[in-house]
Amino acid sequence: MQDNTTIIIVVSILALHFLVGIGWLIYKMSGSDKNEDSNHDDN
């Protein structure tokens, strides 16, 4: 039973890390263009 709990915890952490990574990539791809353009205009 200990092994199953450990595997579930590890898989859950990996899945969460994967989802956060995808979310971060989507955020950077959609939001970075506007932020970079405004920063370049200021300089």
N, C-alpha and C positions, 0 to 999 in steps of 0.2 A: 504493500500500500504506500509506503514511503517513496518508492521509485515512481509510482504513478503521479503522486502529488508533485514531485520535483519536475517531472516531465511536463506536467500541465502548467506549472509556474514558468518554466523556461520557454515553452511554446507561447504562452500568453505574453510574456515580455517581448519576445521576438515579433509577434504579430502586432503588438502595440507600437513597437519601434518602426516596423514597416509602414503602418498606417500614418504615424506621425511624419515619417519621411516623405510619403506621398503628399500629405497635406502641405508640408513645408515647400515641396517642389511646385505644387499648384499655386501656392501663395506667391512664391518668388516669380514664377512665370507670368502670373496675371498682374501682380502689383508692382514689380520692379520696373517695368517700362515707364509707368507714370512717374515714379519716384526718380528714376535716372534722368528722364527728360527734364523734370523740374530742377534737378540739381545742376544739370549742364547749362540750363538757361541762366541760372544765377551766377555761374562762373563766367 
